[in-house]
Amino acid sequence: MIVDLGSRAASVGLDDATAAFVSVGAVDITIPAGSGQADPRRALVELRQFHGGLAPHVVLGGLFEPGGSSLRLRVEHSAAETGRRTCRSELQRRKLLPGLLPELVESALAGLSRSVSLPPGVVTVDRAGYDPVETSPLIAELAAELLGRVLSLGESPSERQVAEWLNAFP
């Protein structure tokens, strides 16, 4: 599904193998878990904003695996600027570089921790795509917040829900 609000656009799906990358490390945090039960699930989001001549852009995807006694958020990262543009984009013609730069990990954790509401388990961000010029910490944080909302929902969101979430972003 693609939601285009003019100044901001998002794509929400399940997964895309072109966003898989070789992880060279990860950062974990633990946050309070919600109650109840949840099934394993995977989601992938792409977010693009338009600010004058700039268009910050990123793809983030991950999975939730229930279990344990706490809710752990894990964001994997790649090596700095790797290889060719092979990560498919639903929002533009130009492909992205697969991976997540280490300097974007803290922003992704901040966005996830603000929006995810799941019972005990592990949320792992293991899919990503970025542009070496146009991907910023803010767009990574907002995309992670969107990813957290989608994973927490437990089903595919409606276009209206995604539009509401996008309109609530700064």
DOMILO-492394 format. One record per residue: residue number from 1; x, y, z of N, C-alpha, C, O, CB in turn. Coordinates in Angstrom, 1 decimal, padded with zeros to 4 digits. Glycine has a CB too. Layout:
! DOMILO-492394
[site NUM [X Y Z] [X Y Z] [X Y Z] [X Y Z] [X Y Z]]
...
END
This chain:
! DOMILO-492394
[site 1 [000.8 -001.2 000.0] [000.0 000.0 000.0] [000.9 001.2 000.0] [001.9 001.3 000.7] [-001.0 000.0 001.2]]
[site 2 [000.5 002.2 -000.8] [001.2 003.5 -000.9] [000.2 004.6 -000.5] [-000.9 004.7 -001.0] [001.8 003.7 -002.3]]
[site 3 [000.7 005.5 000.4] [-000.1 006.6 000.9] [000.7 007.9 000.5] [001.8 008.0 001.0] [-000.5 006.6 002.4]]
[site 4 [000.2 008.7 -000.3] [000.9 009.9 -000.7] [000.2 011.1 -000.3] [-001.0 011.4 -000.8] [001.2 009.9 -002.3]]
[site 5 [000.8 011.9 000.6] [000.1 013.2 001.1] [000.7 014.4 000.4] [000.4 015.5 000.9] [000.2 013.2 002.6]]
[site 6 [001.5 014.2 -000.6] [002.1 015.4 -001.3] [003.5 015.7 -000.7] [004.5 015.5 -001.3] [001.2 016.6 -001.2]]
[site 7 [003.5 016.2 000.6] [004.8 016.5 001.2] [005.4 015.3 001.9] [006.6 015.4 002.3] [004.6 017.6 002.2]]
[site 8 [004.7 014.3 002.0] [005.2 013.0 002.7] [004.5 011.8 002.0] [003.3 011.9 001.8] [004.9 013.1 004.2]]
[site 9 [005.2 010.8 001.8] [004.7 009.6 001.3] [005.2 008.4 002.0] [006.4 008.4 002.5] [005.0 009.4 -000.3]]
[site 10 [004.4 007.3 002.1] [004.8 006.1 002.8] [004.3 004.9 002.0] [003.3 004.9 001.4] [004.3 006.1 004.2]]
[site 11 [005.1 003.8 002.1] [004.7 002.5 001.6] [004.7 001.6 002.8] [005.7 001.6 003.6] [005.6 002.1 000.4]]
[site 12 [003.7 000.7 002.9] [003.7 -000.3 004.0] [003.5 -001.7 003.3] [002.6 -001.8 002.5] [002.5 000.0 005.0]]
[site 13 [004.3 -002.6 003.7] [004.2 -004.0 003.2] [004.7 -005.0 004.2] [004.9 -004.7 005.3] [004.9 -004.1 001.9]]
[site 14 [004.8 -006.2 003.7] [005.3 -007.3 004.6] [006.8 -007.4 004.6] [007.4 -007.4 005.7] [004.7 -008.6 004.2]]
[site 15 [007.4 -007.5 003.5] [008.8 -007.8 003.4] [009.3 -007.5 002.0] [008.5 -007.5 001.0] [009.2 -009.2 003.9]]
[site 16 [010.6 -007.4 001.8] [011.2 -007.2 000.5] [012.7 -007.7 000.7] [013.5 -007.2 001.4] [011.2 -005.7 000.0]]
[site 17 [013.0 -008.8 000.0] [014.3 -009.4 000.1] [015.4 -008.5 -000.3] [016.6 -008.7 000.1] [014.4 -010.7 -000.7]]
[site 18 [015.1 -007.5 -001.2] [016.2 -006.6 -001.6] [016.6 -005.6 -000.5] [017.6 -005.0 -000.6] [015.7 -005.8 -002.8]]
[site 19 [015.8 -005.6 000.6] [016.2 -004.7 001.8] [017.0 -005.5 002.8] [017.4 -004.9 003.8] [014.9 -004.1 002.4]]
[site 20 [017.2 -006.8 002.6] [018.0 -007.6 003.5] [019.5 -007.2 003.3] [019.9 -006.8 002.2] [017.9 -009.1 003.2]]
[site 21 [020.2 -007.2 004.4] [021.6 -006.8 004.4] [022.4 -007.6 005.4] [021.9 -008.2 006.3] [021.8 -005.3 004.7]]
[site 22 [023.7 -007.6 005.2] [024.6 -008.3 006.1] [024.8 -007.4 007.3] [025.4 -006.3 007.2] [026.0 -008.6 005.4]]
[site 23 [024.4 -007.9 008.5] [024.6 -007.1 009.7] [026.0 -007.2 010.2] [026.6 -008.3 010.3] [023.6 -007.6 010.8]]
[site 24 [026.6 -006.1 010.6] [027.9 -006.1 011.2] [027.8 -005.8 012.7] [028.9 -005.7 013.4] [028.9 -005.1 010.5]]
[site 25 [026.6 -005.5 013.2] [026.4 -005.2 014.6] [025.0 -004.8 014.9] [024.2 -004.7 014.0] [027.4 -004.1 015.1]]
[site 26 [024.7 -004.7 016.2] [023.3 -004.3 016.6] [023.4 -003.6 017.9] [024.3 -003.8 018.7] [022.4 -005.6 016.6]]
[site 27 [022.3 -002.9 018.2] [022.1 -002.2 019.4] [020.8 -002.6 020.0] [019.8 -002.7 019.2] [022.2 -000.6 019.3]]
[site 28 [020.8 -003.0 021.3] [019.5 -003.5 021.9] [019.2 -002.6 023.1] [020.0 -002.1 023.8] [019.7 -005.0 022.4]]
[site 29 [017.9 -002.4 023.3] [017.4 -001.8 024.5] [016.2 -002.6 024.9] [015.5 -003.3 024.1] [017.0 -000.3 024.2]]
[site 30 [015.8 -002.4 026.2] [014.6 -003.1 026.7] [013.7 -002.0 027.2] [014.1 -001.0 027.8] [015.0 -004.0 027.9]]
[site 31 [012.4 -002.2 026.8] [011.4 -001.2 027.2] [010.2 -002.0 027.9] [010.2 -003.2 027.8] [010.8 -000.4 025.9]]
[site 32 [009.4 -001.3 028.6] [008.2 -002.0 029.2] [007.3 -002.7 028.2] [007.0 -002.1 027.1] [007.4 -001.0 030.0]]
[site 33 [007.0 -003.9 028.5] [006.1 -004.7 027.6] [004.7 -004.4 027.9] [004.3 -004.1 029.0] [006.5 -006.2 027.7]]
[site 34 [003.9 -004.5 026.8] [002.4 -004.5 027.0] [001.9 -005.8 027.5] [002.7 -006.8 027.7] [001.7 -004.1 025.7]]
[site 35 [000.7 -005.9 027.7] [000.1 -007.2 028.1] [-000.6 -007.9 027.0] [-000.7 -007.4 025.9] [-001.0 -006.9 029.3]]
[site 36 [-001.0 -009.1 027.2] [-001.6 -009.9 026.2] [-000.7 -010.8 025.5] [000.4 -011.1 025.8] [-002.4 -009.1 025.3]]
[site 37 [-001.2 -011.3 024.4] [-000.5 -012.3 023.5] [-000.4 -011.7 022.1] [-001.3 -010.9 021.7] [-001.2 -013.7 023.5]]
[site 38 [000.6 -012.1 021.4] [000.7 -011.6 020.0] [001.4 -012.7 019.2] [002.3 -013.4 019.8] [001.5 -010.3 019.9]]
[site 39 [001.1 -012.8 018.0] [001.7 -013.8 017.1] [003.0 -013.2 016.5] [003.1 -011.9 016.4] [000.8 -014.3 016.0]]
[site 40 [003.9 -014.0 016.0] [005.0 -013.4 015.2] [004.5 -012.7 014.0] [003.5 -013.0 013.4] [006.0 -014.6 014.8]]
[site 41 [005.2 -011.6 013.6] [004.8 -010.8 012.5] [006.0 -010.1 011.9] [007.0 -009.8 012.6] [003.7 -009.8 012.8]]
[site 42 [005.9 -009.7 010.6] [006.9 -008.9 009.9] [006.3 -007.8 009.2] [005.1 -007.9 008.7] [007.7 -009.9 009.0]]
[site 43 [007.0 -006.7 009.1] [006.5 -005.5 008.3] [007.7 -004.8 007.7] [008.8 -004.9 008.2] [005.6 -004.6 009.2]]
[site 44 [007.4 -004.0 006.7] [008.4 -003.2 006.0] [007.7 -001.9 005.6] [006.6 -001.9 005.1] [008.9 -003.9 004.7]]
[site 45 [008.4 -000.8 006.0] [007.9 000.5 005.6] [008.9 001.3 004.9] [010.1 001.1 005.0] [007.4 001.3 006.9]]
[site 46 [008.4 002.2 004.1] [009.3 003.1 003.3] [008.7 004.5 003.5] [007.5 004.7 003.4] [009.4 002.8 001.8]]
[site 47 [009.6 005.5 003.8] [009.1 006.8 004.1] [009.9 007.8 003.3] [011.2 007.7 003.2] [009.1 007.2 005.6]]
[site 48 [009.2 008.8 002.7] [009.9 009.9 002.0] [009.2 011.2 002.3] [008.0 011.3 002.2] [009.9 009.5 000.4]]
[site 49 [010.0 012.2 002.5] [009.5 013.5 002.8] [010.0 014.5 001.7] [011.0 014.2 001.1] [009.8 014.1 004.2]]
[site 50 [009.3 015.6 001.6] [009.8 016.6 000.6] [010.0 017.9 001.3] [009.0 018.5 001.8] [008.8 016.7 -000.6]]
[site 51 [011.2 018.4 001.3] [011.5 019.7 002.0] [012.3 020.6 001.0] [013.5 020.4 000.8] [012.3 019.5 003.3]]
[site 52 [011.6 021.4 000.3] [012.3 022.2 -000.7] [012.9 021.3 -001.8] [012.2 020.6 -002.4] [013.3 023.1 -000.1]]
[site 53 [014.2 021.4 -001.9] [014.9 020.6 -002.9] [015.4 019.2 -002.3] [015.9 018.4 -003.0] [016.1 021.3 -003.4]]
[site 54 [015.1 019.0 -001.0] [015.6 017.7 -000.4] [014.4 016.8 -000.3] [013.2 017.1 -000.3] [016.1 018.0 001.0]]
[site 55 [014.7 015.5 -000.3] [013.7 014.4 -000.2] [014.3 013.3 000.7] [014.6 012.2 000.1] [013.3 013.9 -001.6]]
[site 56 [014.4 013.5 002.0] [014.9 012.4 002.9] [014.0 011.2 002.7] [012.8 011.2 002.5] [014.9 012.9 004.3]]
[site 57 [014.7 010.0 002.7] [014.1 008.8 002.2] [014.8 007.6 002.9] [016.0 007.6 003.1] [014.2 008.6 000.7]]
[site 58 [014.0 006.6 003.4] [014.6 005.4 004.0] [013.5 004.3 003.9] [012.3 004.5 003.9] [015.0 005.7 005.4]]
[site 59 [014.0 003.0 003.9] [013.3 001.8 004.0] [013.7 001.2 005.3] [014.9 001.0 005.6] [013.4 000.9 002.8]]
[site 60 [012.7 000.7 006.2] [013.0 000.0 007.4] [012.0 -001.2 007.5] [010.8 -001.1 007.2] [012.9 000.9 008.6]]
[site 61 [012.5 -002.3 007.9] [011.7 -003.5 008.1] [012.2 -004.3 009.2] [013.4 -004.3 009.6] [011.6 -004.3 006.8]]
[site 62 [011.3 -005.0 009.8] [011.7 -005.9 010.9] [010.6 -006.9 011.3] [009.6 -007.0 010.6] [012.0 -005.0 012.1]]
[site 63 [010.9 -007.6 012.4] [010.0 -008.7 012.8] [009.8 -008.6 014.3] [010.7 -008.2 015.0] [010.4 -010.0 012.3]]
[site 64 [008.7 -009.1 014.7] [008.4 -009.3 016.2] [008.3 -010.8 016.4] [007.6 -011.5 015.7] [007.1 -008.6 016.6]]
[site 65 [009.1 -011.3 017.4] [009.0 -012.6 017.9] [008.6 -012.6 019.3] [009.4 -012.2 020.2] [010.4 -013.4 017.6]]
[site 66 [007.4 -013.2 019.7] [007.0 -013.2 021.1] [007.8 -014.1 021.9] [008.3 -015.1 021.4] [005.5 -013.5 021.1]]
[site 67 [007.8 -013.8 023.2] [008.5 -014.7 024.2] [009.3 -014.0 025.2] [009.6 -012.8 025.0] [009.4 -015.7 023.5]]
[site 68 [009.6 -014.6 026.3] [010.5 -014.0 027.3] [009.6 -013.2 028.3] [008.4 -013.4 028.4] [011.5 -013.1 026.7]]
[site 69 [010.3 -012.4 029.1] [009.6 -011.6 030.1] [009.7 -010.1 029.9] [009.2 -009.4 030.7] [010.2 -012.0 031.4]]
[site 70 [010.4 -009.7 028.9] [010.5 -008.2 028.6] [010.3 -008.0 027.1] [010.3 -008.9 026.3] [011.9 -007.7 029.1]]
[site 71 [010.3 -006.7 026.7] [010.2 -006.4 025.3] [011.5 -005.7 024.9] [011.9 -004.7 025.4] [009.0 -005.4 025.0]]
[site 72 [012.2 -006.4 024.0] [013.6 -006.0 023.6] [013.5 -005.4 022.2] [012.9 -006.1 021.3] [014.6 -007.1 023.7]]
[site 73 [014.1 -004.3 022.0] [014.2 -003.7 020.6] [015.6 -003.8 020.2] [016.6 -003.5 020.9] [013.7 -002.2 020.6]]
[site 74 [015.8 -004.4 019.0] [017.1 -004.7 018.4] [017.2 -004.1 017.0] [016.4 -004.4 016.2] [017.5 -006.2 018.4]]
[site 75 [018.2 -003.2 016.8] [018.3 -002.6 015.5] [019.7 -003.0 015.0] [020.7 -002.6 015.5] [018.2 -001.0 015.5]]
[site 76 [019.7 -003.7 013.9] [021.0 -004.2 013.3] [021.4 -003.1 012.3] [020.6 -002.3 011.8] [020.8 -005.5 012.5]]
[site 77 [022.8 -003.1 012.1] [023.3 -002.1 011.1] [024.3 -002.7 010.2] [024.9 -003.8 010.5] [023.9 -000.9 011.9]]
[site 78 [024.6 -002.1 009.1] [025.5 -002.5 008.1] [026.8 -001.7 008.3] [026.9 -000.8 009.1] [024.9 -002.4 006.7]]
[site 79 [027.8 -002.1 007.4] [029.0 -001.3 007.3] [028.6 000.0 006.6] [027.6 000.1 005.9] [030.1 -002.1 006.6]]
[site 80 [029.5 001.0 006.8] [029.2 002.3 006.1] [029.3 002.1 004.6] [030.2 001.3 004.1] [030.3 003.3 006.5]]
[site 81 [028.4 002.7 003.9] [028.3 002.6 002.4] [028.8 001.4 001.7] [030.0 001.2 001.5] [029.0 003.8 001.8]]
[site 82 [027.9 000.5 001.5] [028.3 -000.8 000.9] [027.7 -000.9 -000.5] [026.5 -000.7 -000.7] [027.8 -001.9 001.8]]
[site 83 [028.5 -001.3 -001.4] [028.1 -001.8 -002.7] [027.2 -001.0 -003.6] [027.3 000.3 -003.7] [027.5 -003.0 -002.6]]
[site 84 [026.3 -001.7 -004.3] [025.5 -001.1 -005.3] [024.1 -000.9 -004.8] [023.7 -001.4 -003.7] [025.4 -002.0 -006.5]]
[site 85 [023.3 000.0 -005.5] [021.9 000.3 -005.2] [021.1 -000.9 -005.7] [020.8 -001.0 -006.8] [021.5 001.6 -005.8]]
[site 86 [020.7 -001.8 -004.7] [019.9 -003.0 -005.1] [018.6 -003.0 -004.3] [017.8 -003.9 -004.6] [020.7 -004.2 -004.8]]
[site 87 [018.4 -002.1 -003.4] [017.2 -002.2 -002.5] [016.1 -001.4 -003.3] [016.2 -000.3 -003.6] [017.4 -001.5 -001.2]]
[site 88 [015.0 -002.2 -003.6] [013.9 -001.6 -004.4] [013.1 -000.6 -003.6] [013.1 -000.6 -002.3] [012.9 -002.8 -004.7]]
[site 89 [012.6 000.4 -004.3] [011.8 001.5 -003.7] [010.5 001.5 -004.3] [010.3 001.4 -005.5] [012.5 002.9 -003.9]]
[site 90 [009.4 001.6 -003.5] [008.1 001.7 -004.0] [007.7 003.2 -004.3] [006.8 003.5 -005.0] [007.1 001.1 -003.0]]
[site 91 [008.5 004.1 -003.8] [008.2 005.6 -003.8] [009.0 006.4 -004.8] [008.8 007.5 -005.0] [008.4 006.2 -002.5]]
[site 92 [010.0 005.7 -005.5] [010.8 006.4 -006.5] [011.4 005.4 -007.4] [011.4 004.2 -007.1] [011.9 007.3 -005.8]]
[site 93 [011.9 005.8 -008.5] [012.5 004.9 -009.5] [013.9 004.5 -009.1] [014.2 003.3 -009.4] [012.5 005.6 -010.9]]
[site 94 [014.6 005.3 -008.5] [016.0 005.0 -008.1] [016.0 004.1 -006.9] [015.3 004.3 -006.0] [016.8 006.3 -007.8]]
[site 95 [016.9 003.1 -007.0] [017.0 002.1 -005.9] [017.8 002.7 -004.8] [018.5 003.7 -005.0] [017.6 000.8 -006.4]]
[site 96 [017.8 002.1 -003.7] [018.5 002.5 -002.5] [019.7 001.5 -002.2] [019.7 000.4 -002.7] [017.6 002.7 -001.3]]
[site 97 [020.6 001.9 -001.4] [021.6 001.0 -000.9] [021.1 000.2 000.2] [020.4 000.7 001.1] [022.9 001.8 -000.4]]
[site 98 [021.2 -001.1 000.2] [020.7 -002.0 001.2] [021.5 -001.8 002.5] [022.8 -001.7 002.4] [020.7 -003.5 000.8]]
[site 99 [020.9 -001.7 003.7] [021.6 -001.6 004.9] [021.1 -000.3 005.7] [020.4 000.5 005.2] [023.1 -001.5 004.7]]
[site 100 [021.6 -000.3 006.9] [021.4 000.9 007.8] [022.7 001.3 008.4] [023.4 000.5 009.0] [020.3 000.5 008.9]]
[site 101 [023.0 002.6 008.2] [024.3 003.1 008.7] [024.3 003.1 010.2] [023.3 003.4 010.8] [024.5 004.5 008.1]]
[site 102 [025.5 002.9 010.8] [025.5 002.9 012.3] [025.1 004.2 012.9] [024.5 004.2 014.0] [027.0 002.7 012.7]]
[site 103 [025.2 005.3 012.2] [024.8 006.6 012.8] [023.3 006.8 012.8] [022.8 007.8 013.4] [025.5 007.8 012.0]]
[site 104 [022.6 005.9 012.2] [021.1 006.0 012.2] [020.4 005.1 013.2] [019.2 005.1 013.4] [020.6 005.7 010.8]]
[site 105 [021.2 004.2 013.9] [020.7 003.2 014.8] [020.0 003.9 016.0] [018.8 003.5 016.3] [021.8 002.3 015.3]]
[site 106 [020.6 004.8 016.6] [019.9 005.5 017.8] [018.6 006.2 017.4] [017.7 006.1 018.2] [020.9 006.5 018.4]]
[site 107 [018.6 006.8 016.2] [017.3 007.4 015.8] [016.3 006.4 015.6] [015.1 006.6 015.9] [017.6 008.2 014.5]]
[site 108 [016.6 005.2 015.0] [015.7 004.2 014.8] [015.2 003.6 016.1] [014.0 003.3 016.2] [016.3 003.0 013.9]]
[site 109 [016.0 003.4 017.1] [015.6 003.0 018.4] [014.7 004.0 019.0] [013.7 003.6 019.7] [016.8 002.7 019.3]]
[site 110 [014.9 005.2 018.9] [014.1 006.3 019.5] [012.7 006.2 018.9] [011.7 006.3 019.6] [014.7 007.7 019.3]]
[site 111 [012.6 006.1 017.6] [011.3 006.0 016.9] [010.5 004.7 017.3] [009.3 004.8 017.6] [011.4 006.0 015.4]]
[site 112 [011.2 003.6 017.3] [010.5 002.4 017.7] [010.0 002.4 019.2] [008.9 002.0 019.4] [011.5 001.2 017.6]]
[site 113 [010.9 002.9 020.1] [010.5 002.9 021.5] [009.3 003.8 021.8] [008.6 003.6 022.7] [011.7 003.3 022.3]]
[site 114 [009.2 004.8 020.9] [008.1 005.8 021.1] [006.7 005.2 020.7] [005.7 005.6 021.2] [008.3 007.0 020.3]]
[site 115 [006.8 004.2 019.7] [005.5 003.8 019.1] [005.1 002.3 019.3] [004.0 002.0 019.2] [005.6 004.0 017.7]]
[site 116 [006.1 001.5 019.6] [005.8 000.0 019.7] [005.0 -000.3 021.0] [005.4 000.2 022.0] [007.1 -000.8 019.6]]
[site 117 [004.0 -001.1 020.8] [003.2 -001.5 022.0] [002.9 -003.0 021.8] [001.9 -003.4 021.2] [001.9 -000.7 022.1]]
[site 118 [003.8 -003.8 022.3] [003.7 -005.3 022.1] [003.9 -006.0 023.5] [004.5 -005.4 024.4] [004.7 -005.8 021.1]]
[site 119 [003.5 -007.2 023.6] [003.8 -008.0 024.8] [005.3 -008.4 024.8] [006.0 -008.1 023.8] [002.9 -009.3 024.9]]
[site 120 [005.7 -009.1 025.8] [007.1 -009.5 025.8] [007.6 -010.3 024.5] [006.8 -011.1 024.0] [007.4 -010.4 027.0]]
[site 121 [008.8 -010.0 024.1] [009.3 -010.6 022.9] [010.5 -009.7 022.4] [011.1 -008.9 023.2] [008.3 -010.7 021.8]]
[site 122 [010.8 -009.9 021.2] [011.9 -009.2 020.5] [011.5 -008.6 019.2] [010.9 -009.3 018.4] [013.2 -010.1 020.3]]
[site 123 [011.7 -007.3 019.0] [011.5 -006.6 017.7] [012.9 -006.4 017.2] [013.7 -005.8 017.8] [010.7 -005.2 017.9]]
[site 124 [013.1 -007.0 016.0] [014.4 -006.9 015.3] [014.3 -006.1 014.0] [013.5 -006.6 013.1] [015.1 -008.2 015.1]]
[site 125 [015.0 -005.0 013.8] [015.0 -004.3 012.6] [016.2 -004.9 011.8] [017.4 -004.8 012.1] [015.2 -002.7 012.7]]
[site 126 [015.8 -005.7 010.7] [016.8 -006.4 010.0] [016.7 -006.2 008.5] [017.4 -006.9 007.7] [016.7 -007.9 010.3]]
[site 127 [015.9 -005.2 008.1] [015.8 -004.8 006.7] [015.9 -003.3 006.6] [015.4 -002.6 007.5] [014.4 -005.3 006.1]]
[site 128 [016.6 -002.8 005.6] [016.8 -001.4 005.5] [017.3 -001.0 004.1] [018.0 -001.8 003.5] [017.7 -000.8 006.6]]
[site 129 [017.1 000.2 003.7] [017.6 000.8 002.5] [017.8 002.3 002.7] [016.9 002.9 003.3] [016.8 000.4 001.3]]
[site 130 [018.8 002.8 002.2] [019.1 004.2 002.4] [019.7 004.9 001.2] [020.3 004.2 000.3] [020.0 004.4 003.6]]
[site 131 [019.7 006.2 001.2] [020.3 007.0 000.2] [021.5 007.7 000.9] [021.3 008.3 001.9] [019.4 008.0 -000.5]]
[site 132 [022.7 007.6 000.4] [023.9 008.1 001.1] [023.8 009.7 001.3] [024.5 010.2 002.1] [025.1 007.8 000.4]]
[site 133 [023.0 010.3 000.5] [022.9 011.8 000.6] [021.6 012.2 001.3] [021.6 013.1 002.1] [023.0 012.5 -000.8]]
[site 134 [020.5 011.6 000.9] [019.2 012.0 001.4] [018.6 011.3 002.6] [017.5 011.7 003.0] [018.2 011.9 000.3]]
[site 135 [019.3 010.3 003.1] [018.7 009.7 004.4] [019.3 010.4 005.6] [020.5 010.6 005.7] [019.1 008.2 004.4]]
[site 136 [018.4 010.8 006.5] [018.8 011.6 007.7] [018.4 010.9 008.9] [017.5 010.0 008.9] [018.2 013.0 007.6]]
[site 137 [018.9 011.2 010.1] [018.5 010.7 011.3] [017.0 010.9 011.6] [016.3 010.0 012.1] [019.3 011.2 012.5]]
[site 138 [016.5 012.0 011.2] [015.0 012.3 011.4] [014.2 011.4 010.6] [013.2 010.9 011.2] [014.7 013.8 011.1]]
[site 139 [014.5 011.2 009.4] [013.6 010.3 008.5] [013.7 008.8 009.0] [012.8 008.1 009.0] [014.1 010.4 007.0]]
[site 140 [014.9 008.4 009.5] [015.1 007.1 010.1] [014.2 006.9 011.4] [013.6 005.9 011.6] [016.5 006.8 010.4]]
[site 141 [014.2 008.0 012.2] [013.4 008.0 013.4] [011.9 007.9 013.1] [011.1 007.1 013.7] [013.7 009.2 014.3]]
[site 142 [011.4 008.7 012.1] [010.0 008.7 011.8] [009.6 007.4 011.1] [008.5 006.9 011.4] [009.7 009.9 010.8]]
[site 143 [010.5 006.8 010.3] [010.2 005.5 009.7] [010.1 004.4 010.7] [009.3 003.5 010.6] [011.2 005.2 008.6]]
[site 144 [011.0 004.5 011.7] [011.0 003.5 012.8] [009.7 003.6 013.6] [009.2 002.6 014.1] [012.2 003.6 013.7]]
[site 145 [009.3 004.8 013.8] [008.0 005.0 014.5] [006.8 004.4 013.8] [006.0 003.8 014.3] [007.8 006.6 014.8]]
[site 146 [006.8 004.7 012.5] [005.8 004.1 011.6] [005.9 002.5 011.6] [004.9 001.9 011.8] [006.0 004.6 010.2]]
[site 147 [007.1 002.0 011.6] [007.3 000.5 011.6] [006.8 000.0 013.0] [006.1 -001.0 013.0] [008.8 000.2 011.5]]
[site 148 [007.0 000.7 014.1] [006.5 000.2 015.4] [005.0 000.2 015.4] [004.4 -000.7 016.0] [007.1 001.2 016.5]]
[site 149 [004.4 001.2 014.8] [002.9 001.3 014.8] [002.4 000.1 014.0] [001.4 -000.5 014.4] [002.4 002.6 014.2]]
[site 150 [003.0 -000.2 012.9] [002.5 -001.3 012.0] [002.7 -002.6 012.7] [001.7 -003.4 012.7] [003.2 -001.2 010.6]]
[site 151 [003.8 -002.9 013.3] [004.1 -004.1 014.0] [003.1 -004.3 015.2] [002.6 -005.4 015.4] [005.5 -004.2 014.5]]
[site 152 [002.8 -003.2 015.9] [001.9 -003.3 017.0] [000.5 -003.5 016.7] [-000.3 -004.1 017.5] [002.0 -002.0 017.8]]
[site 153 [000.1 -003.1 015.5] [-001.3 -003.3 015.0] [-001.6 -004.8 014.9] [-002.8 -005.1 015.2] [-001.5 -002.5 013.7]]
[site 154 [-000.7 -005.6 014.4] [-001.0 -007.0 014.3] [-001.7 -007.4 013.0] [-001.9 -008.6 012.7] [-001.8 -007.4 015.4]]
[site 155 [-002.1 -006.4 012.2] [-002.7 -006.6 010.9] [-002.3 -005.5 010.0] [-001.7 -004.5 010.4] [-004.3 -006.7 011.0]]
[site 156 [-002.6 -005.6 008.7] [-002.3 -004.5 007.8] [-003.1 -003.3 008.1] [-004.3 -003.4 008.3] [-002.5 -005.0 006.3]]
[site 157 [-002.5 -002.1 008.3] [-003.2 -000.9 008.5] [-004.0 -000.5 007.3] [-003.7 -000.9 006.2] [-002.3 000.2 009.0]]
[site 158 [-005.0 000.3 007.6] [-005.8 000.9 006.4] [-005.0 002.1 005.9] [-004.2 002.7 006.6] [-007.3 001.3 006.9]]
[site 159 [-005.4 002.5 004.7] [-004.8 003.7 004.2] [-005.1 004.9 005.0] [-004.3 005.8 005.2] [-005.3 004.0 002.7]]
[site 160 [-006.3 005.0 005.6] [-006.7 006.1 006.5] [-005.8 006.1 007.7] [-005.4 007.2 008.1] [-008.2 005.9 006.9]]
[site 161 [-005.5 004.9 008.3] [-004.6 004.9 009.5] [-003.2 005.4 009.2] [-002.7 006.2 009.9] [-004.5 003.5 010.1]]
[site 162 [-002.7 005.0 008.1] [-001.3 005.4 007.7] [-001.3 006.9 007.4] [-000.4 007.6 007.8] [-000.9 004.6 006.4]]
[site 163 [-002.4 007.4 006.8] [-002.5 008.9 006.5] [-002.5 009.6 007.8] [-001.9 010.7 008.0] [-003.7 009.2 005.7]]
[site 164 [-003.3 009.2 008.8] [-003.4 009.8 010.1] [-002.0 009.8 010.8] [-001.6 010.8 011.4] [-004.4 009.1 011.0]]
[site 165 [-001.3 008.7 010.8] [000.0 008.6 011.4] [001.0 009.6 010.7] [001.8 010.2 011.4] [000.6 007.2 011.3]]
[site 166 [001.0 009.6 009.4] [001.8 010.6 008.6] [001.5 012.0 009.0] [002.4 012.8 009.1] [001.7 010.3 007.1]]
[site 167 [000.3 012.3 009.1] [-000.1 013.7 009.4] [000.3 014.1 010.8] [000.4 015.3 011.1] [-001.6 013.9 009.3]]
[site 168 [000.4 013.1 011.7] [000.8 013.4 013.1] [002.3 013.6 013.3] [002.8 014.1 014.3] [000.4 012.3 014.0]]
[site 169 [003.1 013.3 012.3] [004.6 013.5 012.3] [004.9 015.0 012.3] [004.1 015.8 011.7] [005.3 012.8 011.1]]
[site 170 [006.0 015.4 012.9] [006.4 016.8 012.8] [006.8 017.2 011.4] [007.2 018.3 011.1] [007.6 017.0 013.8]]
END
